[in-house]
Amino acid sequence: MAVPRHRRGSAVVAGAVAGGLAFGLLVVSGCAEKETAGESAASGAGGSSLVRQAREAAVPAAADPVRALAAVRHASAALARAGGAKVRTSMETVSGGTRLTIHGRGAYDFARPVGRLTVMLPEGGAGSVGHRPITEVFAPGALYMKNRGAGVPAGKWVRLDTGTLADGDLLTSGATDPLAAAELLGGAREAAYAGEERLGGERVDHYWGTVDLSRAARAAPERDRAALEAAAKGFSSGTVAFDAYLDRQGRPRLLRYRFGVADRDRAGRADAGVGHRSVASAASASSAAASAVSAAPATASATVSAPPSPMTVVSTVELSSFGFRPDISLPAPAEIYAGTVASPQK
C-alpha cells in the first residue's frame, strides 16, 4: 500500500471558518440597536473570545506540538495493550544508482514480547541466487536466525546478543525489530503533525520528526535498554529521522526510519562478543548492501569494514490485524549452532 515517504505538512489552520464566524458577528452587531460605549466594549471582547474558540476547535488536537510529541512517545505502550499483530517489513539501501530492498513478513506478540519474521533477500543476496528465506525470531536481548548460511548446518539457529551489536539490531538482521521500532519513538526529540491520511482504508494520523537514540534508550524498558544503548553509541550523529502513522488508538500502523550509514564509520569497526562465535550480519543483499547493513560483527574476533561511501538505509515496519496472539516459540538450546560462522563477505 502506498504511503507518501517524505510528506512534510504543516498544522491545519482554520482561518476560513473563524473568519466566517467573525463576519457573522459583525453583521449581527450592525443590525442591533445602538449600544452604549461600555456595552460595545463588552460585546467586542466576547466576539474576540468566540473567534479564538472557533479557531482552536477547528485545528485538530494532533496538530498541537506538545500533543504530537506525546502521541508518538506513547506508541510502544499502545502496542503492548494491543497484544499481537501481523508484520510486514522492508529495508531499502540506496547508494549512488544502486537500490536494493529486503522484505520481511510475520507476526509479533507485543505483550510477551516475542516476534517471528521470514526475511527474503533480493536476488543475488548473500552471494547466491535464490537464497533460502531467513527465519528470524526476536526476543528481549536476543535475535535468532535460521537458514543464516555461511557454514551454519541446515535446520540450526544462530543466536545474537542484540546488546553487543553496534547498531543494536536496528539494521543487522535486514529488518528492524518491530518492538524496537516503536520504542525508538520514546526518544522523539521533536514531532510535527503532517495531517490525516488513509492506510488500508483506515484513517491514521501522520507525524514526522527526529529521534534522539540516547533518549530512546533511557525511555525503553530495562529489558530492551542494552540494544538501544548500543545503537546510540553506534550511530555517531545520535539521531534518526522518522515518519509515524498512528491509528485512533495510538497504535503504530506504519513506521519509517531513515538511517545515514556514513554515520557508522566507527561502529563498523566495533567489536561485540557472543561466546566464541563469529557472526556478521545476515542482511547483506549484495556486496554493496552487505557493507551497508552488516556493520556489526557478533564476536570480538571479527571485524567488518565501514561502508566505502555514504549510503541511506530506509527501514519500514507495517503493522495490521491487531489483537490476535500468534504462536511463537523460541529455539531450544539444542537447536542453536555453537560453531564458527563465516561472514558472507569472505
C-alpha positions as CSV (number, residue, x, y, z in Angstrom):
1,M,0.0,0.0,0.0
2,A,1.4,3.4,-0.9
3,V,2.2,5.9,1.7
4,P,4.0,9.2,1.0
5,R,7.6,8.9,2.1
6,H,8.6,12.5,2.7
7,R,5.4,14.5,3.1
8,R,6.0,17.4,5.4
9,G,2.6,19.0,6.0
10,S,2.1,21.9,8.5
11,A,-0.6,22.2,11.1
12,V,-4.2,22.8,9.8
13,V,-5.3,26.4,10.1
14,A,-9.0,27.1,10.2
15,G,-8.8,30.8,9.1
16,A,-11.8,30.4,6.8
17,V,-14.1,29.1,9.5
18,A,-13.0,31.6,12.0
19,G,-13.2,34.4,9.5
20,G,-16.8,33.4,8.5
21,L,-17.8,33.4,12.1
22,A,-16.2,36.8,12.7
23,F,-18.1,38.2,9.6
24,G,-21.4,36.9,11.0
25,L,-20.8,38.6,14.3
26,L,-20.1,41.9,12.6
27,V,-23.4,41.6,10.6
28,V,-25.4,40.9,13.7
29,S,-23.7,43.8,15.5
30,G,-24.5,46.2,12.7
31,C,-28.3,45.3,12.8
32,A,-28.6,45.7,16.5
33,E,-29.8,48.8,18.3
34,K,-27.2,51.4,19.3
35,E,-25.3,50.3,22.4
36,T,-23.5,52.3,25.0
37,A,-19.8,52.5,24.9
38,G,-19.5,50.0,27.8
39,E,-21.8,47.6,26.1
40,S,-19.9,47.8,22.8
41,A,-16.6,47.1,24.5
42,A,-18.1,44.1,26.3
43,S,-19.6,42.8,23.0
44,G,-16.2,43.2,21.2
45,A,-14.4,41.2,23.9
46,G,-17.0,38.5,23.7
47,G,-16.7,38.3,19.9
48,S,-12.9,38.0,20.0
49,S,-13.3,35.2,22.5
50,L,-15.7,33.3,20.2
51,V,-13.4,33.7,17.2
52,R,-10.5,32.4,19.2
53,Q,-12.5,29.4,20.4
54,A,-13.6,28.7,16.9
55,R,-10.0,28.6,15.7
56,E,-8.9,26.3,18.5
57,A,-11.8,23.9,17.9
58,A,-11.2,23.7,14.1
59,V,-7.5,22.9,14.4
60,P,-7.0,19.1,15.1
61,A,-5.7,18.3,18.6
62,A,-2.9,16.3,17.0
63,A,-1.5,19.5,15.4
64,D,-0.6,20.8,18.9
65,P,3.2,20.2,19.0
66,V,3.0,19.1,22.7
67,R,0.3,16.6,21.9
68,A,2.1,15.4,18.8
69,L,5.2,14.6,20.8
70,A,3.2,12.8,23.5
71,A,1.4,10.7,20.9
72,V,4.5,9.4,19.3
73,R,6.3,8.8,22.6
74,H,3.4,6.6,23.8
75,A,3.2,4.5,20.7
76,S,5.1,1.5,22.2
77,A,2.7,1.5,25.2
78,A,-0.2,1.4,22.9
79,L,1.3,-1.7,21.1
80,A,1.7,-3.6,24.4
81,R,-2.0,-3.1,25.1
82,A,-2.9,-4.3,21.6
83,G,-1.4,-7.7,22.1
84,G,-0.4,-9.3,18.8
85,A,-0.2,-8.0,15.2
86,K,0.8,-9.1,11.7
87,V,4.0,-7.5,10.5
88,R,5.5,-6.6,7.1
89,T,8.9,-5.0,6.9
90,S,11.2,-3.6,4.2
91,M,14.8,-2.4,4.3
92,E,16.0,-0.4,1.4
93,T,19.6,0.6,0.8
94,V,20.4,3.4,-1.6
95,S,23.9,4.2,-2.8
96,G,24.5,6.1,-6.0
97,G,22.4,4.5,-8.6
98,T,22.1,1.2,-6.7
99,R,18.8,0.4,-4.8
100,L,18.3,-2.9,-3.0
101,T,15.3,-4.0,-0.9
102,I,15.0,-6.8,1.7
103,H,11.4,-7.8,2.5
104,G,10.0,-9.5,5.6
105,R,6.7,-10.9,6.8
106,G,5.5,-12.4,10.0
107,A,3.8,-11.7,13.4
108,Y,4.6,-10.2,16.7
109,D,3.2,-10.6,20.2
110,F,3.9,-7.3,21.9
111,A,2.6,-8.5,25.3
112,R,5.2,-11.2,25.8
113,P,7.1,-9.7,23.8
114,V,8.4,-12.0,21.0
115,G,8.2,-11.9,17.2
116,R,8.9,-14.0,14.2
117,L,9.7,-12.9,10.6
118,T,10.6,-14.6,7.3
119,V,13.1,-12.3,5.6
120,M,13.6,-12.6,1.8
121,L,16.9,-11.4,0.4
122,P,16.9,-9.9,-3.0
123,E,18.2,-11.9,-5.9
124,G,21.9,-12.4,-5.5
125,G,21.7,-11.7,-1.8
126,A,24.4,-13.4,0.4
127,G,26.4,-14.4,-2.6
128,S,23.8,-16.6,-4.3
129,V,20.7,-16.5,-6.4
130,G,17.6,-17.9,-4.9
131,H,18.9,-18.0,-1.3
132,R,16.5,-19.6,1.1
133,P,14.4,-17.2,3.2
134,I,15.9,-16.4,6.6
135,T,13.7,-17.1,9.6
136,E,14.2,-14.6,12.4
137,V,12.8,-14.7,16.0
138,F,13.0,-11.6,18.1
139,A,13.1,-11.7,21.9
140,P,14.3,-9.3,24.6
141,G,18.1,-9.1,24.3
142,A,18.3,-11.7,21.6
143,L,17.9,-12.3,17.8
144,Y,17.7,-15.9,16.5
145,M,18.3,-16.6,12.8
146,K,17.7,-19.9,10.8
147,N,19.0,-20.5,7.3
148,R,21.7,-18.0,8.0
149,G,24.0,-19.8,5.6
150,A,27.8,-19.2,5.7
151,G,28.6,-22.6,7.2
152,V,25.6,-23.0,9.6
153,P,24.1,-26.5,9.3
154,A,20.6,-26.8,7.9
155,G,17.9,-26.5,10.5
156,K,20.2,-24.9,13.0
157,W,19.8,-21.4,14.6
158,V,22.3,-18.7,15.2
159,R,21.8,-16.6,18.3
160,L,22.9,-12.9,18.6
161,D,23.1,-10.8,21.7
162,T,21.5,-7.6,20.5
163,G,23.2,-5.6,23.1
164,T,26.6,-6.4,21.6
165,L,25.7,-5.3,18.0
166,A,27.0,-1.9,17.1
167,D,23.6,-0.9,15.7
168,G,21.5,-2.6,18.4
169,D,19.9,-4.7,15.7
170,L,18.2,-1.8,14.1
171,L,19.7,-2.9,10.7
172,T,21.7,-6.0,11.3
173,S,19.0,-8.6,10.6
174,G,17.7,-6.9,7.5
175,A,14.5,-5.9,9.4
176,T,14.2,-3.6,12.3
177,D,12.8,-5.3,15.3
178,P,9.1,-4.1,15.3
179,L,9.2,-3.5,19.0
180,A,12.4,-1.6,18.9
181,A,11.0,0.5,16.0
182,A,8.1,1.5,18.3
183,E,10.4,2.1,21.3
184,L,12.6,4.4,19.3
185,L,9.7,6.8,19.3
186,G,10.1,7.1,23.1
187,G,13.1,9.2,22.3
188,A,11.4,11.6,19.9
189,R,13.1,14.9,20.3
190,E,10.6,16.8,18.1
191,A,7.4,15.8,16.3
192,A,5.1,17.6,13.9
193,Y,1.7,16.7,12.7
194,A,1.6,16.2,8.9
195,G,-2.1,15.6,8.5
196,E,-4.7,12.8,8.4
197,E,-4.3,10.1,5.8
198,R,-5.7,6.6,4.9
199,L,-3.8,3.4,5.3
200,G,-5.6,0.2,4.3
201,G,-8.9,2.0,4.4
202,E,-8.3,3.2,7.9
203,R,-7.8,6.8,9.0
204,V,-4.4,7.5,10.5
205,D,-2.5,10.5,11.8
206,H,0.8,11.1,10.1
207,Y,3.7,12.5,12.3
208,W,7.3,13.2,11.4
209,G,10.3,14.3,13.4
210,T,13.6,13.2,14.8
211,V,14.6,10.6,17.4
212,D,17.4,11.0,19.9
213,L,18.8,7.5,20.3
214,S,20.2,8.1,23.8
215,R,16.8,9.4,25.0
216,A,15.1,6.4,23.4
217,A,17.4,4.0,25.3
218,R,16.6,5.8,28.6
219,A,12.9,5.7,27.9
220,A,12.8,2.0,27.0
221,P,12.0,-0.8,29.5
222,E,15.1,-2.2,31.1
223,R,14.9,-5.5,29.2
224,D,15.4,-3.6,25.9
225,R,17.7,-0.9,27.0
226,A,21.1,-2.6,26.2
227,A,20.3,-2.8,22.4
228,L,19.2,0.8,22.2
229,E,22.2,2.0,24.2
230,A,24.4,0.2,21.7
231,A,22.6,1.9,18.8
232,A,23.1,5.3,20.5
233,K,26.8,4.7,20.6
234,G,27.0,3.1,17.1
235,F,25.4,6.0,15.2
236,S,27.8,9.0,15.6
237,S,25.0,11.5,14.9
238,G,22.9,10.1,17.6
239,T,19.7,10.9,15.8
240,V,17.4,9.3,13.2
241,A,14.6,10.8,11.1
242,F,11.2,9.2,11.3
243,D,7.6,9.1,9.9
244,A,5.0,7.6,12.1
245,Y,1.4,6.8,11.1
246,L,-0.8,6.2,14.2
247,D,-4.4,4.9,14.3
248,R,-7.1,6.3,16.6
249,Q,-6.0,4.1,19.4
250,G,-2.5,5.5,19.2
251,R,-1.0,2.3,17.8
252,P,1.6,2.5,15.0
253,R,0.3,1.3,11.7
254,L,3.4,2.2,9.8
255,L,6.9,3.4,11.0
256,R,9.6,4.5,8.7
257,Y,13.2,5.5,9.7
258,R,16.0,6.9,7.5
259,F,19.5,5.9,8.7
260,G,22.6,7.6,7.4
261,V,25.1,4.7,7.2
262,A,28.0,7.1,6.8
263,D,27.5,7.9,10.4
264,R,28.5,4.4,11.4
265,D,32.2,4.5,10.3
266,R,33.4,4.0,13.8
267,A,30.6,1.5,14.6
268,G,31.6,-0.6,11.5
269,R,34.8,-1.4,13.3
270,A,33.3,-2.0,16.7
271,D,33.7,-5.4,18.4
272,A,31.0,-7.3,20.2
273,G,31.1,-10.7,21.9
274,V,28.8,-13.7,21.8
275,G,30.8,-16.7,23.1
276,H,33.3,-17.9,20.5
277,R,31.1,-17.5,17.5
278,S,32.0,-15.1,14.7
279,V,28.7,-13.9,13.2
280,A,28.3,-11.0,10.7
281,S,25.0,-9.6,9.6
282,A,22.6,-11.8,7.6
283,A,21.0,-8.8,6.0
284,S,23.5,-8.5,3.1
285,A,21.6,-8.3,-0.2
286,S,24.8,-8.0,-2.3
287,S,28.3,-6.9,-1.7
288,A,27.1,-3.3,-1.6
289,A,24.3,-4.0,0.7
290,A,26.5,-6.2,2.9
291,S,28.9,-3.4,3.5
292,A,26.0,-1.1,4.4
293,V,23.9,-3.3,6.6
294,S,26.4,-5.7,8.2
295,A,28.3,-3.1,10.2
296,A,28.4,-5.1,13.5
297,P,30.0,-8.5,13.9
298,A,28.8,-10.6,16.9
299,T,32.2,-11.6,18.3
300,A,35.4,-9.9,19.4
301,S,37.4,-11.9,16.8
302,A,35.5,-10.4,13.8
303,T,35.8,-7.0,12.1
304,V,33.7,-5.6,9.3
305,S,34.9,-2.6,7.3
306,A,32.9,0.5,7.2
307,P,31.0,1.3,4.0
308,P,33.2,2.9,1.4
309,S,30.7,5.6,0.6
310,P,27.7,7.3,2.1
311,M,24.6,5.3,2.0
312,T,21.0,5.7,3.1
313,V,19.1,2.8,4.7
314,V,15.3,3.2,4.9
315,S,13.6,0.8,7.2
316,T,9.9,0.4,7.3
317,V,7.7,-1.6,9.7
318,E,4.0,-2.0,8.9
319,L,1.5,-3.5,11.5
320,S,-2.1,-4.7,11.0
321,S,-4.7,-7.1,12.4
322,F,-4.1,-6.1,16.0
323,G,-5.5,-8.2,18.8
324,F,-4.6,-11.8,17.9
325,R,-2.0,-13.8,19.8
326,P,0.5,-15.5,17.4
327,D,2.0,-18.9,18.4
328,I,5.8,-18.1,18.5
329,S,8.3,-20.3,20.3
330,L,12.0,-19.7,21.0
331,P,14.5,-22.1,19.6
332,A,15.5,-24.9,22.0
333,P,19.2,-24.8,23.2
334,A,19.9,-28.0,21.2
335,E,18.8,-26.2,18.0
336,I,21.3,-23.4,18.4
337,Y,24.6,-23.7,16.4
338,A,27.6,-23.1,18.6
339,G,30.3,-23.3,15.9
340,T,32.1,-20.6,13.9
341,V,30.0,-18.8,11.3
342,A,31.8,-17.1,8.3
343,S,30.8,-13.7,7.0
344,P,29.2,-13.8,3.6
345,Q,31.7,-11.1,2.6
346,K,34.6,-13.5,3.0
